[in-house]
Amino acid sequence: MIGTHIRPDAGRSGIGRRLFAETLAAAQGAGLRHIDASIGDDNAPAFAYYQAMGFRPYRKSEGRTPHRLDL
């Protein structure tokens, strides 16, 4: 399970993509099969970010939508 957070005023600068590249490399190196990110239903920027990174929703929870990336 991950959470990628940057300062809101730093958005749209490529920092999130660079952070995720490191996360992905570490997850693959550890032999993980999936990465999970639970996103609050009111967090549209996070939905867009994680979908751009390849995550897809896989179930619904109260107030959040878990997304998963299969490695």
N, C-alpha and C positions, 0 to 999 in steps of 0.2 A: 504494500500500500504506500502510495507516495502523495506528496503535496508539494507543488512547485509554487513558490510565492516570491513576488518581487514588489518593490515599491510601486504604487499605482502610477506615479508620474514617470516611471521608467518603462511603462508598457509600450508595445509596438516598436521596440528597439532591437529585437533579436536576442535579448538576454534569456528569455524563457526557452527559446530553441536551443541555445548553447547549454543551458543547465540541463535540459532534457537529454541532449546528446550524451552528457556524462552519466546521467541516471540510466539511460538505456544501455550504455556500455557496461556499467557496473552490474546491472540486472542480468545481462547476457553472460557476463563473466562468471556470475554466481550460479548460472544454470537455471534461473527462474523460467517458468513457462508463461507467466502472466504478470502484468502490473495493473494494480487497481487504484482508481482515484474516485473517491466519493465527492460529488459536487453539489453544493447547495442549490436548490431549485431557483433561487433568486440571484445566482451569480452567472449572468450571461457571458461576461468575458472569460470565465473559466470554462464554460461549455465550449466556446469557440476555440480556445487554446487547446484543450485536450482533444477535441475532434480533429483539429489541424495536426496534432501529433499522432493521430491514428487510433485514438481510443473510441470505443463504441459503447453505448449504454447496454447493460445486460440484465438489469432488473430495476425495480422501483422501490424506494423506501420513503418513509414519512419525511418530507422536507428536503430530500436529496435524491440524486440519481447516480448510483454507482456506474462507473465506466471501466472498461477493461481493454487492455492492449495485449493481444496474444503474441508471444515472442517466438 
